Amino acid sequence: MRQIHDLVTLDRRHIWHPFTQEKSAPPPIPITSAEGATLFAADGRKYLDLISSWWVTTHGHAHPTIARAIAAQAEKLEQVIFAGFTHEPAVKLASRLAARLPPGVNRVFFSDDGSTSVEVALKMACQYWINRGQRRSRFLAFEGGYHGDTVGAMSAGKASGFFDAFEAMLFRVDAVPFPACEGAYHGDTVGAMSAGKASGFFDAFEAMLFRVDAVPFPATWIGDEEVAEKEKNALKALTRYLDENAHACAAVIIEPLVQGAGGMRMCRPDFLRALAAKLKHADIPLIFDEVMTGFGRTGAMFACHKAGVDPDIICLSKGLTGGFMPLAVTVCRDSIYQAFLDDGFDQAFAHGHSFTANPLGCAAGIASLELFEREKTLARVVNIERVNRERVLELMRHPKATRGRVLGGIAAIELDDSILYGSEVSHQLRAFFLERGLLIRPLGNVIYLLPPYCITDAELHRAWNVIEEALSSVV
Ligand SMILES: Cc1ncc(COP(=O)(O)O)c(C=O)c1O
């Protein structure tokens, strides 16, 4: 115990933690090891990691296959400058990713994390137009979207409302509404969709729907029309924007299917398809920020597959290495890459980071992709979705829970709208969960689960039981 105390004291003396009000936050919890979905603390306590440690862990913590791949790589080549040099792990990882992404989206640019993958995408789009002889520096994003904490990523995510303090540093990015399904539903989204399944309106969601007659749930469905209306309005705003700005717009960026930090807000694939068609017609590149949705989170390997959309640029990070190493890629269409080829250096993409394509990260990425196949990981996600669907549906009977939604390995419910990000209730909820051995961090009034795919049914049920308890005793 003395050692733990010394560690925390030293931490408090020297370390500045992310997204933390250091004056009032409780002392950080020292973690010594982890396995599967469980984190082991220095004081002997255990925490079930229901948010995949900020959405990065896929197969489970300290998975021996990935750990061994990193160790083996470290003994051969730990790092080498990536300008003028290459190495097998980078080539293997890039070619395997390209094989899994939409055809033609196959040119891989490495960077370090989600934010840098977005910076790269924005800069790539900007210079792509310069190289084509046009100055285009405007971008369009979606209200509630979040793309990271560096300046370009913050600008793209300005409409999330997270970055008011940095307003003066940000460049112009316009935003149109994101047609989130949940706002249009009273009560239970999944149940309501199932109830409306015969309408044929939800074919794209078929996999998430259950036999509604097997679940006697009084879903108060108010609206396929309402969602369609939101989509229509968002597309109208997009059309207006394009009418006025198409000539100046370098690219449009969106988190496909799920806005993560914005509160796990989900949109329908139909909307993404309509968006992609409009941008294709206007010849404006579409960037899918799949930093969170990539690597199985929505039930498909990538959200673009689930949505049936081929974007022009895709950003990936978080689950890329199974959650072991900081690594990211921005993958673009070959036609974009071609625009950077010229005799002089001026048209080259002058961007790079010290650790670009770090061999340890690439080795982890290759091992993780192999695990997806060997462990049939996507089938595990289907099972997580099944349990979540059952439990979210049940919870929708609770008077304090609303707008339940489930997609792949992600499930969310909402509480009273007045519970804001960083509010007292949201701190109390976090503490309530930790006291019961669960790592769950509500996003304002949204309680969500996004666990590593190795989580067991029993662990998942335990989490939902505690959430149910929290609704009755905390909120
Ligand atoms: C959609 C999305 N894009 C970008 C980022 C930024 O990633 P990172 O925190 O690795 O910089 C995040 C992080 O949560 C994200 O969810």
The ligand as a Tripos MOL2 file, in Angstrom:
@<TRIPOS>MOLECULE
LIG
   16    16     1     0     0
SMALL
NO_CHARGES

@<TRIPOS>ATOM
      1 C1        -13.8040    9.6050  -34.7920 C.3       1 LIG1
      2 C2        -12.5250   10.0080  -34.1380 C.ar      1 LIG1
      3 N1        -11.5850   10.6400  -34.8630 N.ar      1 LIG1
      4 C3        -10.4130   11.0100  -34.3260 C.ar      1 LIG1
      5 C4        -10.1360   10.7710  -32.9940 C.ar      1 LIG1
      6 C5         -8.8210   11.1910  -32.4110 C.3       1 LIG1
      7 O1         -8.0310   10.0940  -32.1450 O.3       1 LIG1
      8 P1         -6.7750   10.1970  -31.1510 P.3       1 LIG1
      9 O2         -7.3520   10.4100  -29.7850 O.co2     1 LIG1
     10 O3         -6.0880    8.8930  -31.2920 O.co2     1 LIG1
     11 O4         -5.9540   11.3490  -31.6030 O.co2     1 LIG1
     12 C6        -11.0860   10.1220  -32.2030 C.ar      1 LIG1
     13 C7        -10.8180    9.8690  -30.7850 C.2       1 LIG1
     14 O5        -11.6520    9.5110  -30.0240 O.2       1 LIG1
     15 C8        -12.3090    9.7350  -32.7870 C.ar      1 LIG1
     16 O6        -13.2650    9.1150  -32.0700 O.3       1 LIG1
@<TRIPOS>BOND
     1     1     2 1
     2     2     3 ar
     3     2    15 ar
     4     3     4 ar
     5     4     5 ar
     6     5     6 1
     7     5    12 ar
     8     6     7 1
     9     7     8 1
    10     8     9 2
    11     8    10 1
    12     8    11 1
    13    12    13 1
    14    12    15 ar
    15    13    14 2
    16    15    16 1
@<TRIPOS>SUBSTRUCTURE
     1 LIG1         1 GROUP 0 **** ****
